[in-house]
Amino acid sequence: MKITKRQLKRIIKEEKSKLLNEQYVSQSVLENLNDAMQAVYNEVARNASMDDDEDPETIATGIVNDEVQGWMDSMGMRGAHGDY
């Protein structure tokens, strides 16, 4: 199987990110975060009506992003790390 240079760079970037995450945060904490995000999606999907203009994925992503931004603001981190 051949891969392009772009694909290789993306793979390396993803693996580097995984290693850095594991260095600072245990796998169980990352799994808890993943479970929480999945719970947000599940609740949005359960409560979404067919009349909603946005799909559950978009709504859940917005909720998670808003919460992360709020947390960063509360920690005084957004100024140091830019807008997310």
Number of C-alpha atoms within 10 A of each C-alpha: 2 5 7 8 9 9 11 11 11 12 12 12 12 12 12 12 12 11 12 11 13 14 10 8 11 10 12 10 11 13 11 11 12 12 12 13 15 13 13 19 20 15 12 18 15 10 10 15 12 8 7 9 9 12 14 20 14 11 18 21 14 12 16 15 13 13 12 13 16 13 13 17 12 10 9 11 13 15 9 8 9 7 9 9
